[in-house]
Amino acid sequence: MSDQTDKTYAVDRPDEEWREQLSASEYHVLRQAGTERPFSSDYEHDPTPGVYRCRGCGAELFRSDTKFDAQCGWPSFYTPLAEDRVEYIEDTTLGMKRTEVRCANCGSHLGHVFAGEGFDTPTDLRYCINGISLDLQAD
């Protein structure tokens, strides 16, 4: 990950271990800040109650009761489980200013958060998260 190479995390593995642990597509999204294809994640519309964990380290990040259908092609949440579970990085790639969301425990890329889009949620935030970055632990 380009702008956080000097930061250490509770889960801090060498690149070779990440490559062994993750599939090529998981590695691309979680460790290289890639994006999965829209509408490719089963989690986008999965109604299963539970906790969404980071696929990289298992940290609990989001609850299913904060997930909503934003019809954007990726699982969307209106708040993380707790603010200390994620970190926010300014992202100016693609010629625009966005806020990247990463796992605060291992630094893996999760997606982006957008504000003020007018969704009828308690926070008016949309955490647009790559499903490949998550594992759902059903209640």
C-alpha positions as CSV (number, residue, x, y, z in Angstrom):
1,M,0.0,0.0,0.0
2,S,1.6,3.1,-1.2
3,D,1.0,5.8,1.4
4,Q,1.1,3.7,4.6
5,T,4.3,1.6,4.2
6,D,5.9,3.0,7.3
7,K,2.8,2.5,9.6
8,T,2.6,-0.6,11.7
9,Y,-0.6,-2.4,12.6
10,A,-1.5,-4.9,15.2
11,V,-1.5,-7.5,12.4
12,D,1.6,-6.7,10.4
13,R,2.7,-9.4,8.0
14,P,5.4,-9.4,5.4
15,D,4.1,-9.2,1.8
16,E,5.0,-12.8,1.1
17,E,2.6,-14.0,3.9
18,W,-0.2,-11.8,2.6
19,R,0.3,-13.3,-0.8
20,E,0.2,-16.8,0.6
21,Q,-2.9,-16.1,2.8
22,L,-5.0,-14.3,0.1
23,S,-6.1,-15.3,-3.3
24,A,-4.8,-13.1,-6.2
25,S,-8.1,-11.1,-6.3
26,E,-8.2,-10.7,-2.5
27,Y,-4.6,-9.6,-2.5
28,H,-5.3,-7.0,-5.3
29,V,-8.2,-5.5,-3.4
30,L,-7.0,-5.7,0.2
31,R,-3.3,-5.1,-0.2
32,Q,-3.1,-3.0,-3.4
33,A,-6.3,-1.0,-2.9
34,G,-8.0,-2.5,-5.9
35,T,-11.8,-2.6,-6.5
36,E,-13.8,-5.7,-7.3
37,R,-16.3,-5.6,-10.2
38,P,-19.6,-4.0,-9.3
39,F,-22.5,-6.5,-8.6
40,S,-20.0,-9.4,-8.2
41,S,-20.3,-9.8,-4.4
42,D,-23.0,-12.1,-2.9
43,Y,-22.8,-9.9,0.2
44,E,-24.5,-6.9,-1.6
45,H,-28.0,-8.4,-1.0
46,D,-27.3,-11.1,1.6
47,P,-29.9,-10.7,4.4
48,T,-28.0,-13.0,6.8
49,P,-27.7,-11.3,10.3
50,G,-24.2,-11.2,11.6
51,V,-20.9,-9.5,11.8
52,Y,-18.8,-8.6,8.8
53,R,-15.1,-9.2,9.5
54,C,-11.9,-8.1,7.7
55,R,-10.9,-11.0,5.3
56,G,-7.3,-10.1,6.0
57,C,-7.2,-10.3,9.8
58,G,-10.7,-11.2,11.1
59,A,-11.3,-7.9,12.9
60,E,-15.0,-7.2,13.4
61,L,-15.9,-4.2,11.2
62,F,-19.6,-3.9,10.4
63,R,-22.9,-5.4,11.5
64,S,-25.6,-6.6,9.2
65,D,-28.1,-4.3,10.8
66,T,-26.2,-1.2,9.5
67,K,-26.2,-2.6,5.9
68,F,-28.6,-1.1,3.4
69,D,-29.4,-1.4,-0.3
70,A,-27.7,1.6,-2.0
71,Q,-28.1,-0.1,-5.4
72,C,-24.5,0.8,-6.2
73,G,-23.0,-2.6,-6.9
74,W,-21.2,-3.2,-3.6
75,P,-22.2,-3.9,0.0
76,S,-23.1,-0.6,1.7
77,F,-23.2,0.2,5.4
78,Y,-24.1,3.5,7.2
79,T,-21.6,3.1,10.0
80,P,-18.8,0.8,11.2
81,L,-19.2,-1.3,14.3
82,A,-17.0,1.3,16.1
83,E,-15.0,4.2,14.8
84,D,-11.7,2.7,16.0
85,R,-12.2,-0.4,13.7
86,V,-11.5,1.6,10.5
87,E,-9.2,4.3,9.4
88,Y,-9.7,7.0,6.9
89,I,-7.2,8.0,4.2
90,E,-7.6,10.8,1.7
91,D,-7.6,9.3,-1.8
92,T,-7.0,11.6,-4.8
93,T,-6.7,8.8,-7.4
94,L,-9.0,8.9,-10.4
95,G,-8.8,12.7,-10.5
96,M,-11.2,13.2,-7.5
97,K,-11.1,13.5,-3.8
98,R,-12.5,10.5,-1.9
99,T,-12.1,9.0,1.5
100,E,-10.6,5.5,1.5
101,V,-11.6,3.1,4.3
102,R,-9.1,0.7,5.7
103,C,-9.1,-1.9,8.5
104,A,-7.5,-0.3,11.5
105,N,-6.1,-3.6,12.6
106,C,-4.2,-4.7,9.5
107,G,-4.3,-1.8,7.1
108,S,-6.2,-3.7,4.4
109,H,-8.2,-1.7,1.9
110,L,-12.0,-2.1,2.3
111,G,-13.5,0.6,0.1
112,H,-14.6,4.2,0.4
113,V,-17.0,6.3,2.4
114,F,-19.3,8.9,0.9
115,A,-21.3,11.6,2.7
116,G,-24.4,13.6,1.8
117,E,-25.9,11.4,-0.9
118,G,-29.3,11.7,0.6
119,F,-29.8,8.1,1.7
120,D,-32.5,7.6,4.4
121,T,-30.0,6.3,7.1
122,P,-29.1,7.6,10.5
123,T,-25.7,9.0,9.4
124,D,-26.2,10.0,5.7
125,L,-23.0,8.1,5.1
126,R,-22.4,5.2,2.6
127,Y,-19.5,2.9,3.4
128,C,-19.1,1.4,-0.1
129,I,-17.2,-1.8,0.8
130,N,-15.7,-4.4,-1.5
131,G,-17.4,-7.7,-0.6
132,I,-14.1,-9.5,-1.2
133,S,-12.6,-7.6,1.7
134,L,-15.2,-9.1,4.1
135,D,-16.1,-12.4,5.7
136,L,-19.6,-12.7,7.2
137,Q,-19.9,-14.5,10.5
138,A,-23.6,-15.3,10.9
139,D,-25.2,-14.8,14.3
